[in-house]
Structure formats: structure tokens, C-alpha cells
Amino acid sequence: MKLNRKVVISNELGLHARAAAKIAKLAEEARSNVYIGKDGEEVDATSLLDIIALYCPCGVEIAVRITDPGDMKILNDIARLIETGFGEM
């Protein structure tokens, strides 16, 4: 079972504070750890500041990773949120 997904930031504003807060809120619902990664750097997806620090403008590919297969719904929900521009497009 694949525990990660790659997605491209499609929101014109990139992964900004409001969008990062939506990701963190979903990640907090997970039973285990959720990570967001870019260019070999990976951060805790429940940390708003860590997500913002990744600096992910529009067009950047990021990876969302879970550590527990039971969190597959969380992984898919976060990926869908990113793919749909955080509901802002």
C-alpha cells in the first residue's frame, strides 16, 4: 500500500497561511504522523509554521506522506484539498 502522494500546488497564491491551516487541521485528525515534503525536506503537517517554511509557490510539486495505513482517508483528503486549490480557485 502506497503511503504517499505527490501533488502540485495549483493555487495562484501558493501554499499560504490560510491554506496551510487547512492542511494542519486535516492532519491533526490522523491517528499517526502526517508529513509534507519538498526537495528532500519533510515537515510535520500539523505544524502551520513548518508548512509555511517549506515555501511552496504555485506549480511546485510536494509529497504528502502518512505513517499509518489507517490514515489513508486523511492522505486523500489533503491531496484533494491541494489539487483543488484549497477551495480558493
C-alpha positions in Angstrom: 0.0 0.0 0.0 1.4 3.4 -1.0 1.5 5.8 1.9 2.4 8.9 0.0 1.1 11.0 -2.9 2.7 13.7 -5.0 0.6 16.7 -5.8 1.2 20.1 -7.5 0.3 23.3 -5.8 -2.4 24.7 -8.2 -3.4 27.7 -6.2 -2.2 31.0 -7.6 -1.2 32.2 -4.2 0.8 29.0 -3.4 0.7 27.3 -0.1 0.0 30.4 2.1 -1.1 30.6 5.8 -4.8 30.0 5.3 -4.1 27.0 3.1 -1.5 25.6 5.5 -4.0 25.9 8.3 -6.5 23.8 6.3 -3.8 21.1 5.8 -2.8 21.2 9.5 -6.4 20.9 10.6 -6.9 17.7 8.5 -3.5 16.3 9.6 -4.5 16.7 13.3 -7.3 14.2 12.7 -4.8 11.5 11.8 -4.1 8.6 14.1 -0.4 8.8 13.4 2.1 11.2 11.7 1.4 13.1 8.5 4.2 14.9 6.6 4.5 17.3 3.8 7.7 17.3 1.8 9.5 19.2 -1.0 13.0 19.0 -2.4 14.2 16.4 0.2 12.9 18.4 3.2 9.9 17.0 5.1 7.9 18.7 7.8 5.2 17.8 10.3 1.8 18.5 8.5 0.2 19.5 11.8 2.6 22.5 12.2 1.3 25.6 10.4 4.7 27.3 10.7 6.6 24.3 9.4 4.4 24.0 6.4 4.7 27.8 5.5 8.5 27.5 6.0 8.7 25.0 3.1 7.9 27.8 0.7 5.6 26.2 -1.9 4.5 28.7 -4.7 2.1 27.8 -7.4 3.4 25.0 -9.7 5.6 23.3 -7.1 5.3 19.5 -6.6 5.0 18.4 -3.0 4.6 15.0 -1.3 2.1 14.2 1.4 3.1 11.1 3.5 1.3 9.2 6.2 2.9 6.6 8.5 -0.3 4.6 9.3 -2.3 2.9 6.5 -5.4 3.7 8.6 -4.9 7.3 7.8 -5.4 6.8 4.0 -8.6 9.0 4.1 -6.6 11.9 5.6 -3.9 11.5 2.9 -6.5 11.6 0.2 -8.4 14.5 1.8 -5.2 16.6 2.0 -4.2 15.7 -1.6 -7.7 16.6 -2.8 -7.5 19.9 -0.9 -4.2 20.8 -2.6 -5.3 19.7 -6.1 -8.5 21.8 -5.8 -6.5 25.0 -4.9 -7.6 24.9 -1.2 -11.2 25.8 -2.2 -10.0 29.2 -3.5 -10.0 28.7 -7.2 
